Amino acid sequence: MQQKINDTKTVLQPLAVNQITLPNRIVFPAIQTNYANSDGSVSDKLINFYAQIAKGGCGLIFTGSASVSPDSVHSERTMQIHSDKFIPGLEKLFTKITQFGCVPGIQLMHAGRQALRSVTGHDLLAPSAIPCPVHSKLDPTYKVREMTLADIKRVQNNFVAAAVRAAHAGVKVIEIHAAHGYLLNEFLSPYTNHRSDQYGRSTLNRVRIITEILTEIRNKLQQKVAISVRISANEFIEGGLVPENFQDIIPCLENAGMDLLNVSVGTVETVNKVIPNSSLGETPFVDIATKIKNFTKVPVCTVGSIASLKTAAAIISAKKADLVAIGRSQVADPALVNKSLTDDVAKITKCLKCNKCLYWNTGDKDMHCFVNHSVSTK
Ligand SMILES: Cc1cc2nc3c(=O)[nH]c(=O)nc-3n(C[C@H](O)[C@H](O)[C@H](O)COP(=O)(O)O)c2cc1C
């Protein structure tokens, strides 16, 4: 039988990230639910979903991902943030999360070549005109084009404008999505970036699109928000990014204003690593985060199949990471943190890692959970 955990000192210790104080070390990572309204605005269903997790004791929630531009919208109910009309809904959402003592964050993303033209209605953009082997098979009209310098400037402005909107709505942590094979990850990776200009050719050039975004967000928002960057530290693709590449990348991100590094892995081509099933065990990628921690001064968050507060506490006590993101296990039981601190620990509903939540594979219109039916019905 599970017992309530005793070693809570480290996992419950507040952490200062720039000027934002997180109440504890547990994070809910960005999980696209498709619970937004059909115009991409925040719905009551979305607010209820995050409210349960905030109420359940989580320290920091990354809402989203939210699309920074209309040519990056995944599907009809993706959260969006490319217009001021989204601010009132976001304000309601961040206020609700804050009410429970949890810190509201948002992940900002552009999907790049990992999208469907039939959904976006626009040409897909990428550093180089290399089709995504997965998405290109799903859409006969799939077409990706190399971004011009004007495209790059426009998308950078989209990220900065989105960050300013989120701050206006009361967010405390802004996460730039540079992981999982989406646009900014495509720029970082020698596998997808074959450019010969100032945004390609070398590691320092490949990171430039991100550092320019970070610098501009910092200029505009000063210390009002903390800035997180999510990376895929290992793409698990031949010719793709490996942890050692980040020794050169991370100092650039730090100099440009990064306050927190959220270490994930994989791309849509290696999605079994991004969202691992149970065959990989409970902590398959903590060692990668620990390796990355050696390259940075900022706090590091790890993720991947972590299922209990006890495991999170062990990771933090051993200084393998500073924060632990628990995704699907908090979807399965949004009160995981609080229940773990009481005798209710035995009542935690456990995530089966069945990946029923991957609605794009199951044919569900939005995220469902096999063990927590309330997430998709409220
Ligand atoms: C339904 C679903 C949607 C996801 N959407 C995003 C996303 O929008 N952005 C992101 O960075 N990661 C996304 N992820 C990955 C999660 O943030 C997390 O890294 C992954 O689920 C592994 O953590 P876990 O084992 O604790 O769930 C998604 C995962 C799931 C299950």
PDBQT file of the ligand as one rigid body, heavy atoms in Angstrom, charges set to zero:
ROOT
HETATM    1  C1  LIG A 401      -2.600  15.081 -24.614  1.00  0.00    +0.000 C 
HETATM    2  C2  LIG A 401      -1.214  15.658 -24.527  1.00  0.00    +0.000 A 
HETATM    3  C3  LIG A 401      -0.943  16.902 -25.099  1.00  0.00    +0.000 A 
HETATM    4  C4  LIG A 401       0.336  17.475 -24.982  1.00  0.00    +0.000 A 
HETATM    5  N1  LIG A 401       0.539  18.743 -25.464  1.00  0.00    +0.000 NA
HETATM    6  C5  LIG A 401       1.748  19.350 -25.243  1.00  0.00    +0.000 A 
HETATM    7  C6  LIG A 401       1.944  20.708 -25.602  1.00  0.00    +0.000 A 
HETATM    8  O1  LIG A 401       1.055  21.402 -26.093  1.00  0.00    +0.000 OA
HETATM    9  N2  LIG A 401       3.183  21.241 -25.360  1.00  0.00    +0.000 N 
HETATM   10  C7  LIG A 401       4.201  20.529 -24.793  1.00  0.00    +0.000 A 
HETATM   11  O2  LIG A 401       5.293  21.061 -24.615  1.00  0.00    +0.000 OA
HETATM   12  N3  LIG A 401       4.033  19.235 -24.447  1.00  0.00    +0.000 NA
HETATM   13  C8  LIG A 401       2.834  18.648 -24.630  1.00  0.00    +0.000 A 
HETATM   14  N4  LIG A 401       2.644  17.360 -24.198  1.00  0.00    +0.000 N 
HETATM   15  C9  LIG A 401       3.746  16.652 -23.505  1.00  0.00    +0.000 C 
HETATM   16  C10 LIG A 401       3.632  16.843 -21.980  1.00  0.00    +0.000 C 
HETATM   17  O3  LIG A 401       3.860  18.176 -21.606  1.00  0.00    +0.000 OA
HETATM   18  C11 LIG A 401       4.633  15.958 -21.215  1.00  0.00    +0.000 C 
HETATM   19  O4  LIG A 401       5.944  16.351 -21.536  1.00  0.00    +0.000 OA
HETATM   20  C12 LIG A 401       4.460  14.488 -21.517  1.00  0.00    +0.000 C 
HETATM   21  O5  LIG A 401       3.085  14.118 -21.390  1.00  0.00    +0.000 OA
HETATM   22  C13 LIG A 401       5.290  13.589 -20.596  1.00  0.00    +0.000 C 
HETATM   23  O6  LIG A 401       4.962  13.846 -19.254  1.00  0.00    +0.000 OA
HETATM   24  P1  LIG A 401       3.995  12.861 -18.383  1.00  0.00    +0.000 P 
HETATM   25  O7  LIG A 401       4.539  11.488 -18.562  1.00  0.00    +0.000 OA
HETATM   26  O8  LIG A 401       4.114  13.364 -16.981  1.00  0.00    +0.000 OA
HETATM   27  O9  LIG A 401       2.623  12.997 -18.954  1.00  0.00    +0.000 OA
HETATM   28  C14 LIG A 401       1.380  16.771 -24.315  1.00  0.00    +0.000 A 
HETATM   29  C15 LIG A 401       1.087  15.505 -23.758  1.00  0.00    +0.000 A 
HETATM   30  C16 LIG A 401      -0.179  14.961 -23.841  1.00  0.00    +0.000 A 
HETATM   31  C17 LIG A 401      -0.451  13.652 -23.159  1.00  0.00    +0.000 C 
ENDROOT
TORSDOF 0
